[in-house]
């Protein structure tokens, strides 16, 4: 065999060494931590366990310039300059890819199947159909929020409520009302599945991330519970799908009491194998994956801020009551709640679930206009510290200012310029450009409805007055404290 030849072996070693040296000479971005093979894993461990500290150190050490951090599988480049952020946002997908970065991070070909990893037909449905229907669906959203809060937090007198778990149930029920409708949105088995699905995807993806490529299929078969989760979901959804399919075959595009929810929109848009009931069940779970945990964590951060500073309750309550008294409950009413929107947006700015934004994978060598070189296979992003924490964008950026955005001048006269759904290069929780979160309008509607209902219905405070419980950091994620409780009681005044 050719490869058995010692000369061939030495040739391959020399070729690998040459390629390494070529890339080494092209490299022009300083590293935070050791760069030598194997020693760089120390930086990877630090990134996993203390990402925020590393990012702060990198920004300080390199004076806001680009730098790179080792991860177990690739180098992660951080850029901060506004011009580079704009280039990052506008880069073609075949050069810097969000989808490939996500696919690699979550091992989507294993955790969500190959078909799902390369077919995102649900995204235009969320971006267009769901957003267009928010006016029609706002009553259902609010109705489910009221029912969910009553179900999970019936508190006549002060009662300690597990914050994150409770808000996750409320968000799961409210989202499911729009995704699959009544009565399934109140089925506890379905809610548990939709909540735990995200955890299973992350756990499986994280484990497979640490496994050599040839072993991934074997390890996946041993640890992956997602196929069983889809099967359980199909059992719950199958009769609904078959009933709707029968109505579609009989009456076409329209019939009396036709559901107006995500499942129906998916059934109408799906083609080929995606029309199969099991594929539809899997697709519903994927949308739950995107919707439930992000909104739950965002609202829990806001809940902690409000409970620690109950003096903000009064201005929020006064705004909501005045608008509802005049305009009733609707999408337009929510849009007028500038203080509610500002409070939630400031919480996302200060306590976002992510420490990096606009993450992309380089599918080919990429060079920014200032010469910053990103080699193929690496990841590149910006950071929260380079955007949300900068004095050039925000006054006193480390101070929580609930009315920061509602007090900003709005030349449009409509009070919408600085609302949380409007992305910019200074505010990136929902991304930016063509890859901005397609469900952000639904998420904002849901979060504002929850906050408005909360301030009108309850008094809240922390168990330890004024103290916001510390969050949990893992890699580039910042999770709200999972065990902390907030005291609830029915409103007294």
N, C-alpha and C positions, 0 to 999 in steps of 0.2 A: 504493500500500500504506500502511496505517495507520502501520507502524513507520518508514516513510520520512519521515514528517513531523518537522521539527525540534522542534515543540512536544511531540510524543509522546516523542521522544528525551530532551528535557529533563525531561519528566514522569517517565520511568523512572529517570533519574539522581536526581531529587529523592526519589522513592519509596524507592529503594535507600538513599539517605543518611538518610532519616527512619527506616527500619527499623534501620539501623546505630546511629543515635543512641538509639533506644528501647532496644535491647539494651545499649548502652553505659551508659545511666542505670540499667538494672536490675542491671548487673554489680556485685557486692559482694565479689568474691574478688580479692585482690591477685595480681598477676602477677610471676613471676620472669623478669626480662629485659624487653626492649622489647615494647610492645603494638601499635605502629602497623603498618599494612599494610606488607608487604615487610620492614620491620625485624624483625618477629617471627620471620622465618625464621632469624635468628641464634640465637634460643633453640631453634628446631627442630633446627638443626645440632648444637648443644650436647647436646640430649636424645639424639640419635642416637649421638653419640660419647662422651659422658661423663654418662650418666644418673645414676649413683650420686653423683657430685660435685654435680650440680644438686639432687638430692633432699636431700642433706645441707645444702646451702646454704639451700634453701627452709625446711626444718624449723627451722634455726637462726635465719634472718632473721625468720620469722613466728611464732617461739616455739611451734611445735606446732600453730598454727592452719591453716586451709585455705589453699591457694594453687594457682595454675595455671601450667602450662608450655605453651608453644606447640609444636605439632608441625606437620608440613607441611600436614595436612588439617584439624585441629581443635585446640581447647584441651583439654588434659588436666588435670583437677582432682584434687588430692590432699587427702584428708581423714584426720584422725588421731584425733579425739576418739572415745572408746569408744561414746558414744551415737550418733554419726554412722555409725560402722562397723556398728552393729547395724541402723540404718535402711537402710544400703546393702545389707546382707545380705538384709533382709526386703522390699526394694522390689519391687513387682509387675513382672513381665517386660514388661508393655506400657508401663512408664515408664522403668525402667533395665534394659537387656537384656544379658545375657552373650552370648547367641547372636549378636545383631547386632554386638556389639563384636568377637567372634571372626570373624564373616563379613566384616566390613570390614577387619580387620587382615590376614587371610589371603586376601582376595578369593575366598572359597569358591565363589562362583557360576562362577568361571573355573577355579579350581584343583581343585575337587572336584565340579563340575557343579551345576546348579540343583537337581536332585532331591535330592542329598545335602545341599545347603545348607539345605534346608527339611524334611528327613525324617531324623530321628535315631533310627530304630526300633532301632538296635543298642544304644543306651544302656541301656534297661531290661534287655536281655539281659545286658549286662556287670554292671549293678547287682545283678541278682537271680540269674539262672541261673549265671553264672560264680562269683559269691560263694558261692552255696549248694553248688557242686560242689568248692570248694577242698579240703575234707577228702578227697574221693575222688581228686582230682588231685594232691595233694601229693607222692605217690610218683613220678608222672611228671615233675613239676617238678624234683624232686631228681635223678632219674635223668638228665634232660637237662643239668642243671647239671654233674653229674659228668663226663658225656661231653664237654661243651663245654669245660670247663676242661682236661681231658686233651688234647683236640684242639688247643687254642690255646696251651697253656702247659705243655708237657712239659719240666720243668726239674729235672734231677737235681742240678745245681750252679747257682750263681748265674747267672741269665740275665736280660738286660734285655728287658722286655716292653713294647711300646707300650700304655699303660694304656687310654686312651679307646677306641681302635679294637678292642682285645681284649675289653673289657667290653661293647662294643656287639655284637660277634659272639655273646658268651655270652647276653646278654639277648635278642637276636634269635632265636637257636635255642630258648631256653627258652620264649619267648612263642609262637613258631611251633608248638612241640609241643602247646600248649593251643589254638592257633587253628586249625591245619590237620592236626596229627597227624604220625605217622611214615608214610612216609619223607621227605615233603616238607620237614619242619622241618630236615632236614640237607642239603637241596639248596642248594648255594652260590649258584646263580643266583637262587633265590627269596629267600635271605637278603640278597643284594646289592640286589635290587629293593626289598625291604621297608625296608632301611636308607636307600637313596638316595631313595626316594619322599618322605620327610619333607623332605630337603634340597631336592628339586625344588619341592615345594609352597611352602616358605619363599622360595626364590629367585624363583619366579614371582610369588607374592603381593607380595613387596617391590618388584619391578620395576613391577608393575601399580599399586601404591600411588602411584607417582611419575608416573603417566601420566594426563592429563586423561580424564574419563569417556568422551567420544565416541571416543577413540582406543583404549580398552582392548580392544575385540574384535579390532581389527587387530593390535595388539601381542601380544595373547594368542596369535593364530594363528602368529605368527612365533617365539615363544619357548617356548610350552608343550609340554613333552615328556610330560605326564602321560597323555594318551590312549594313547600308544605304550607307556607303562609298564603301563597296565591291560591292553592287548592281550597283552603279554608274560606278565603274571600269569595271564591267562585260558588261555593255551597250557599253562601248568604245572598249572592247577587243573581244566581242563575235563573230563578223563577221570574224575577223582575225583568231580566234581559229577554227571556223567552216571551213573556207577556207583551213587552214593548215591540219586539220583533214581529209578533203576530199582528199587532195594530198597524205597524208600518206596512206590512204586506197587504192588509185589507184596505187601508185608507190613504196610503201614500205619505205625503209630507205633512199632513195636518189632520187632526181629529179632535174631538171634544176632550177637554182635560188633558191634552198632550203635555207631558212633563217638560218643564223648562229648567233643565239642570245639566251638569257636565256629562253624566252618563249618556243622556239622550244626544247631546252634541257629538260625543265620541262615536256613538253608534251610527250617526248619520255621516260622519266624516271618514270612518275607518274603511280600509280597502284590503282585499286579500286576506291573509291570515289574521290581520288585526280585527277582523269582524267576528272571529271566534270568541265565545263567551269567556274563555280563560284569558285570552289576550286582553279583553276589555277589563276584566277584573285586575289584571296586572297593571294596566294603564291607570286605573283609578288609584291604585296604591302609589304609583309613581307621582301622581299629582298630590296625594296626601303627604308624600315624602317632602315635597317642595314647600307645602303650605303650613303644616301643623307646627313643627318644632321651631322654625324661624319666628313665626308670629308669637308663639307661646313664650319663647325666651325674650323677645322684644317687649312684650306686655309685662312680663314678670319684672324686668329691669325697671319699667315705668312704675309698676305697682310698689316696688321697694322705695323708689324716690318719693312717691306721693305719701306712702305710709310713714316715711321718716321725716317728712316735712308737711304735716297736715294743714299748715297755714295756706298751702296752695289749693286746698279743696274749695274754699269759698269762691275765689274768682272763676274757677272752672265750673262750679255748680251754677253760679249766676249766669255765666255765658250760655250754658246748655239750656237752662230753664227759660231764659229770655227768647232764645231762638226757637225752641220747640213750642212755646206758647204762641208765637207769632206765625210760624210756618209749619207746625206739625213735625212729624218724623219722616224724613226723606233723605235721598242722596244730596239734594240741594241744601238741606238743613245742615248736614254734616260738613259740607264745603264751607259754610259760614262760620263754623266753630274754629276760629283761628287760634285761640288759646289752647284748646284741646290738641289741635294739630301741632302747634309749637311745642307743647309739653312732650308729646310723643317723639317728635323729631329731635329735640334736644337730648332725650334719653338715648335715642339711637346714635346720635353723634358722639356722646360721651361714653356710653356703655354698649358698644356694638358687639354682636356675637363673633365678629371676625376682626383680626388685627391686620390682615392684608386684603387688598381690594384689586380688582381688575387682573386676577391671576390668569396667565396664559402659558401654554407650552410652545416652545420654539420648534416648529416642524422643519425648519431649515435655519442655517446661520442668519442672524438678523443684526443689523447695525443701525443704531439710532443716529439722528442727524449730528449729534455732538461726538460721534465716534464710539460710543459705548457699544461693545460687542457682546451679543448673546449667542452662545454656541447652540447648535441643534441639540435637542433633547433636554435642554434646561428649561426651568420655569422662570417667569419674570412677573413682577407685580409692583404695586406701590403699597404703602402702609398707612394705617390709621394715623400714625404720628406725623407722616408727611402731608397729611391733608386736614383731618379733623382737629388736630392739636396745634395748628399753626397760627401765630398772631397775625400773619398777613391776611388770613381769611376770617379769623374770629377774634374779637376782643376777649381777653381773659379766657382762653380756650379750655383751661383746666377747671374753670368754675361752672357749676350747674346753674344755668339761667333759663328758667322754664319759658319765659316770654321772649327769648332771644329772637326767634323768627317772626313771631306775631308783631313785634315792635319794629321790624325792618321796614323801610319805606317800600311801597309797591306802586310803581308808576302806572300799572295797568288799571288801578282803581277797583279791581275785582277781588283783591286779597288772596290771590292764588299763586303769585310768583314764588313765594318762599315756602309753599306747602311741601310736605314730606314726599309726595309722589314725583316732584320735579327734581330730576337728577342734575348734577353739575359736577365739575372736577374738584369742587371743594366739599362735596357731600356725596359719598359713594356707597352707602349701605345697599342700595338697589342696583349698583353698577352704573354704567353710563353707555351712551351711544346705542348702537344696534343690538347690543347684548344686555341692555338694561332689563331688569326683572320683569317679565311679561305679566306677572300676577300682582304687581305692586299696587295697582288701583283697588283690587279686591282686598289685599292685605290692609291697606290704609283705611278702607271703608270699615272693615271688620274691627280693627284696633280702635278706631275713633268711636264706633258704636259701643264697644265694650267699655271704654273710658267714660263716655257720656252716661251710660247706664249705671256704671259704678258710682260716679259722683252724685247722681240723682237719688240713688237707692240706699247707699251704705255710708257709714262712717268707718274709717280704717285708721290703724296706727301700728307701728312695729312693737313687738314684745319688749325690746329695749329701745325706749324712745330716742328718736333721732339717729339711730344706728342702721346703716345699710349693710346687710351681711355680705361678706367678701365672696366674690365669684370664684370659679374654678377655671384655670387655664390649662389647655392641653393643645400642644402644637400651636396653630394659628387661631384656635377657637377660644372664646371667652364665654363660659356658661354661667348664668345666674346661679346663686346658691340654691342647691336642690332641696336642702332640708329645712331651710328657714320658714317660719310661719308668720303670717300677718293676722292681726286681730281685726275681725269684722263684726259689725253689728248693724242692724237696721237703723237707718237714719233717724235721728231724734228731733232735729229742728225743722 
